[in-house]
Amino acid sequence: ALFLPSTVKSIEFRAFNDCRSLRLLILPHDIDLNKVGNGIIDETAIYQIAENAGVAYEEYEWGDITAESNLRVNEWLFHHMDAVPLHKLCSDSTVTTKQINDYLHEHGNDSALAI
């Protein structure tokens, strides 16, 4: 798993390409998806999860990934953990333990087990 901090403002072309064991990648909550390069999760375990969810890179005849499909994959990557908000909350480096405790108090301790 890799939780990128909010100090990351851009991600280069194919940054995690071929990191086959990468199963979880949480992007910063404030990242501009237009500054996320093409194919950052190509050939990773999380890309297989994206494909199983119906989201995939599409390529031109010459092999480059289309901008539209890249944006769709990046949007999926940004939102795929929305159903488990505690994980997204904890990935934000500005979040305090009080905010985490407040979340657990409001949603119950079992919410930490939801994936």
C-alpha positions in Angstrom: 0.0 0.0 0.0 1.1 3.5 -0.7 -0.5 6.6 0.7 0.8 9.7 -1.0 1.0 12.8 1.2 -0.7 16.1 0.3 2.8 17.5 -0.5 2.7 15.5 -3.7 1.4 17.9 -6.4 2.1 15.9 -9.5 3.0 12.3 -10.6 5.1 11.5 -13.6 4.4 9.3 -16.6 4.2 5.6 -15.6 5.5 6.4 -12.1 4.5 3.0 -10.6 4.5 1.0 -13.8 5.5 -2.6 -13.3 5.2 -2.4 -9.4 3.2 -5.6 -9.7 2.6 -6.0 -5.9 1.1 -2.5 -5.6 -2.5 -3.3 -4.5 -3.5 0.0 -2.9 -2.6 3.6 -3.9 -4.2 6.6 -2.2 -3.7 9.8 -4.0 -3.5 13.1 -2.1 -7.0 14.5 -1.4 -6.1 17.8 -3.2 -4.1 16.6 -6.2 -5.0 18.0 -9.6 -5.7 14.9 -11.8 -4.5 16.9 -14.8 -1.1 16.7 -13.2 -1.1 12.9 -13.0 0.9 11.4 -15.8 -0.3 8.6 -18.2 -0.2 5.0 -17.1 0.9 5.5 -13.5 -0.6 2.2 -12.4 -0.1 0.2 -15.6 1.0 -3.4 -14.9 0.2 -3.2 -11.1 -2.1 -5.2 -8.9 -4.3 -2.2 -8.4 -4.7 -1.8 -12.2 -6.0 -5.3 -12.2 -8.6 -4.2 -9.6 -9.5 -1.2 -11.8 -9.9 -3.5 -14.8 -12.2 -5.8 -12.8 -14.2 -2.7 -11.9 -14.6 -1.9 -15.6 -12.0 0.9 -15.8 -9.0 0.4 -18.1 -6.5 2.2 -20.2 -7.2 2.4 -23.9 -4.3 2.8 -26.3 -3.9 4.3 -29.7 -2.6 2.1 -32.5 1.0 3.2 -31.8 0.7 2.2 -28.1 0.3 5.5 -26.3 -2.5 5.6 -23.7 -5.4 7.9 -24.6 -5.9 11.0 -22.5 -9.6 10.2 -21.9 -8.9 6.7 -20.6 -6.0 7.9 -18.5 -8.3 10.5 -16.9 -11.0 7.8 -16.2 -8.4 5.5 -14.6 -7.0 8.4 -12.5 -10.6 9.4 -11.4 -11.3 5.8 -10.4 -8.0 5.7 -8.5 -8.9 8.9 -6.7 -12.4 7.7 -5.7 -12.1 4.0 -5.4 -11.7 4.1 -1.6 -14.6 6.6 -1.1 -16.7 3.7 0.4 -14.2 3.4 3.2 -13.8 7.0 4.3 -11.7 6.2 7.4 -8.9 5.0 5.2 -9.0 8.2 3.1 -9.1 10.2 6.3 -6.1 8.5 7.7 -4.1 9.0 4.4 -4.3 12.8 4.9 -1.2 13.9 6.7 -2.9 17.0 8.1 -5.5 14.9 10.0 -5.1 14.8 13.7 -5.7 11.8 16.1 -8.6 13.8 17.5 -10.3 13.9 14.1 -9.7 10.1 13.7 -11.1 9.5 17.2 -14.1 11.7 16.4 -14.8 9.7 13.3 -14.6 6.4 15.1 -16.9 7.8 17.8 -19.4 9.0 15.2 -19.3 5.9 13.0 -18.3 3.1 15.5 -15.0 1.3 15.9 -16.1 -1.4 13.4 -15.9 1.2 10.7 -12.1 0.8 10.8 -12.6 -2.8 9.6 -14.6 -1.9 6.5 -12.7 -2.4 3.2 
